[in-house]
């Protein structure tokens, strides 16, 4: 989970207009019908535009879902 969080934040900061996004959250998705078991959102945009940061988060989420699957209990 921590590795995903660090990588996602780094990837978001590489997106245009998002270099100073401050914080993100990784949320467990418990819906059995969902394609993946986690989602990503920006919780502190810093000086970035909130809409730009949200779009970057969606993009990074789609890319990283190929590589990460959170373990369940």
Helices and strands as residue ranges (DSSP letters): H 2-13, E 23-28, E 38-44, H 50-64
